[in-house]
Amino acid sequence: MRAVSYAQFGGPEVLHVADVPVPVPGPGQVRVRVAASVVHPVDLMIRSGRFPAPLPTGLPYTPGWDVAGTVDVVGPAVEQVTIGDEVIGFSPWLRTTAGAHAEYVVLDAAWLAPAPAGVPATDAATLPTNGLAAAQALDLLALPAGSTVLVTGAAGQVGGFVLALARVTGLHATGLAGAGDRAFVESLGAAFLSRSDGPTGMFDAVIDLAVIGPSLLDLVRDGGGYVAASPPLRPEPVREIRTYALEVLPDGSRLGELVKLVISGDIPLRVAGVYPFADAAAAHDRLARGGVRGGVAIVP
């Protein structure tokens, strides 16, 4: 099968389309014929050789986490998914190195959810990793309805999903973003703070997706909550503030709940660009230039 691949670390130019073996599902797994996947900042970090931790396998790598596609083979002991099902999900790449920028990818059946009906695969593929990251960040905080939460990086992919979910669950969100993102932030029912002015106010919790850092603890009430963007960034608790770190995990059941919110119109999906496998380097370059408001999709 064809897949985006790289055999050495470096710039986007190391990416190429390669012929690689077709994966075979084991017990509890299915094979998905990929219709679309998405490029994430972590893909760029790993490709450049800057990822700070060991990976479970060595080069060459096929990148890609999210997938939207169709089940074409079902492994033993799988009952909830059948051949022909249109599904979405994600591969926890740092654990599996099973990349979704390929014609086929094997995933655990429990990681998948039915794809939202009538939604293009390129749009649907933007939901799994970032949507679950947003949901799990709010799950960590376990805030009661009516609570206030500051979201930094609010116009990014995860930030947008957080704002949407906050509205659904009755939270009062404030989004910190660039001046040009005011309309988007407010369209999701959140108050807007300009990034150029810096964060102000007092909140029940903060979700720091822009990696501003522990200084934001000053904006959290005593006994409140704080979610860092990754485990190394989690600050030590102060004033009985509960501090957490976001480490997104695949969860087909939770993802299915997010799909229902997409269908109901409560969660918007955004696509910034669509690139074929042969233009994967251009997709990486587009994401690296920043200012992306939506997923950068890769299609076979």
Secondary structure in CASP SS format (residue, H / E / C, confidence):
PFRMAT SS
TARGET T0000
AUTHOR 0000-0000-0000
METHOD secondary structure of the structure
MODEL  1
M C 1.00
R E 1.00
A E 1.00
V E 1.00
S E 1.00
Y E 1.00
A C 1.00
Q C 1.00
F C 1.00
G C 1.00
G C 1.00
P H 1.00
E H 1.00
V H 1.00
L C 1.00
H E 1.00
V E 1.00
A E 1.00
D E 1.00
V C 1.00
P C 1.00
V C 1.00
P C 1.00
V C 1.00
P C 1.00
G C 1.00
P C 1.00
G C 1.00
Q E 1.00
V E 1.00
R E 1.00
V E 1.00
R E 1.00
V E 1.00
A E 1.00
A E 1.00
S E 1.00
V E 1.00
V E 1.00
H C 1.00
P H 1.00
V H 1.00
D H 1.00
L H 1.00
M H 1.00
I H 1.00
R H 1.00
S C 1.00
G C 1.00
R C 1.00
F C 1.00
P C 1.00
A C 1.00
P C 1.00
L C 1.00
P C 1.00
T C 1.00
G C 1.00
L C 1.00
P C 1.00
Y E 1.00
T C 1.00
P C 1.00
G C 1.00
W C 1.00
D E 1.00
V E 1.00
A E 1.00
G E 1.00
T E 1.00
V E 1.00
D E 1.00
V E 1.00
V E 1.00
G C 1.00
P C 1.00
A C 1.00
V C 1.00
E C 1.00
Q C 1.00
V C 1.00
T C 1.00
I C 1.00
G C 1.00
D C 1.00
E E 1.00
V E 1.00
I E 1.00
G E 1.00
F E 1.00
S C 1.00
P C 1.00
W H 1.00
L H 1.00
R H 1.00
T H 1.00
T C 1.00
A C 1.00
G C 1.00
A C 1.00
H C 1.00
A E 1.00
E C 1.00
Y E 1.00
V E 1.00
V E 1.00
L E 1.00
D E 1.00
A H 1.00
A H 1.00
W H 1.00
L C 1.00
A E 1.00
P E 1.00
A C 1.00
P C 1.00
A C 1.00
G C 1.00
V C 1.00
P C 1.00
A H 1.00
T H 1.00
D H 1.00
A H 1.00
A C 1.00
T C 1.00
L C 1.00
P H 1.00
T H 1.00
N H 1.00
G H 1.00
L H 1.00
A H 1.00
A H 1.00
A H 1.00
Q H 1.00
A H 1.00
L H 1.00
D H 1.00
L H 1.00
L H 1.00
A C 1.00
L C 1.00
P C 1.00
A C 1.00
G C 1.00
S C 1.00
T E 1.00
V E 1.00
L E 1.00
V E 1.00
T E 1.00
G C 1.00
A C 1.00
A C 1.00
G C 1.00
Q H 1.00
V H 1.00
G H 1.00
G H 1.00
F H 1.00
V H 1.00
L H 1.00
A H 1.00
L H 1.00
A H 1.00
R H 1.00
V H 1.00
T C 1.00
G C 1.00
L C 1.00
H E 1.00
A E 1.00
T E 1.00
G E 1.00
L E 1.00
A E 1.00
G C 1.00
A H 1.00
G H 1.00
D H 1.00
R H 1.00
A H 1.00
F H 1.00
V H 1.00
E H 1.00
S H 1.00
L C 1.00
G C 1.00
A C 1.00
A E 1.00
F E 1.00
L E 1.00
S E 1.00
R C 1.00
S C 1.00
D C 1.00
G C 1.00
P C 1.00
T C 1.00
G C 1.00
M C 1.00
F E 1.00
D E 1.00
A E 1.00
V E 1.00
I E 1.00
D E 1.00
L C 1.00
A C 1.00
V C 1.00
I C 1.00
G C 1.00
P H 1.00
S H 1.00
L H 1.00
L H 1.00
D H 1.00
L H 1.00
V E 1.00
R E 1.00
D E 1.00
G E 1.00
G E 1.00
G E 1.00
Y E 1.00
V E 1.00
A E 1.00
A C 1.00
S C 1.00
P H 1.00
P H 1.00
L H 1.00
R C 1.00
P C 1.00
E C 1.00
P C 1.00
V C 1.00
R C 1.00
E C 1.00
I C 1.00
R E 1.00
T E 1.00
Y E 1.00
A E 1.00
L C 1.00
E C 1.00
V C 1.00
L C 1.00
P C 1.00
D C 1.00
G H 1.00
S H 1.00
R H 1.00
L H 1.00
G H 1.00
E H 1.00
L H 1.00
V H 1.00
K H 1.00
L H 1.00
V H 1.00
I H 1.00
S C 1.00
G C 1.00
D C 1.00
I C 1.00
P C 1.00
L C 1.00
R C 1.00
V E 1.00
A E 1.00
G E 1.00
V E 1.00
Y E 1.00
P E 1.00
F H 1.00
A H 1.00
D H 1.00
A H 1.00
A H 1.00
A H 1.00
A H 1.00
H H 1.00
D H 1.00
R H 1.00
L H 1.00
A H 1.00
R C 1.00
G C 1.00
G C 1.00
V C 1.00
R C 1.00
G C 1.00
G E 1.00
V E 1.00
A E 1.00
I E 1.00
V E 1.00
P C 1.00
END
